Amino acid sequence: MAYLPFILSALALATAVPLAGSGWFSRLRSRIFKRRPDLTIAEPPRIPNDAGWELIHSENADRFSAWLGSDSDGLPMLGDEECSLGSHLLIELFDCDGTALEQEASVGTAMREAAVESNATVVAESFHEFKPWGVSGAVIIQESHYTIHTWPEHGYAAIDLFYCGGTVNVRRAVEVLRVRFRPKRIKFLLVRRGIQSEVEPG
């Protein structure tokens, strides 16, 4: 107990005094206080093309979701990327729970929830269940539309989330769809629609 004041003083000094370099004391201090490294959000890569499309893709659902959430307006940009009227997010869900893709009611509920949770303004919706398998449908939102087609026999769903404006939190839509359909693998392709220089020629 006689050493307690000394230990407390040393710990206080360790947090208050910045030490240069990466010496043993810095490493010790870092272990004691479990300092977390700075976390940076990795941006997904662009797909180069000569057709004038702005294409961004990813197959890492967690990183892509983090990138989507990195911008409060819901339209994160990459470096010198040009502004657009909207963003069209194409999502492929693989190895889903097939039963979640079979019925109009469950698919419609998932898509409607995705729209509501992402702060989109729902205007109308329509879904159709095919026999023997598959559901197609759309949720029309004031900011554009969310659509889906499912292949339950393959555990696969193709989803398009097209949105504009700075109110849609599309990351929340992606989270809802992951929970509802439980895919084991996801692919994303983000297409910018209405590139500023093309719709507003100088």
PEFEN-V717939 format. One line per field, one symbol per residue. psi: psi as a letter, one per 40 degrees, with the letter a starting at -180 (. if undefined). A space follows every 10 residues. Layout:
psi = ???
//
This chain:
psi = ddeddddddd ddddddhhhi afiddddddd ddefhiihhi hhiiiihhie eeihhhiieh ddddddddee hdeegiihbe iiiidihhhh hhhifihdde ediddddddd dddddddefi hhdiihihhi hdiihiiihh idebihiihi gdeefihhhh hhiiifehgd dddddddddd efieiiiihh hhhfhdedeg i.
//
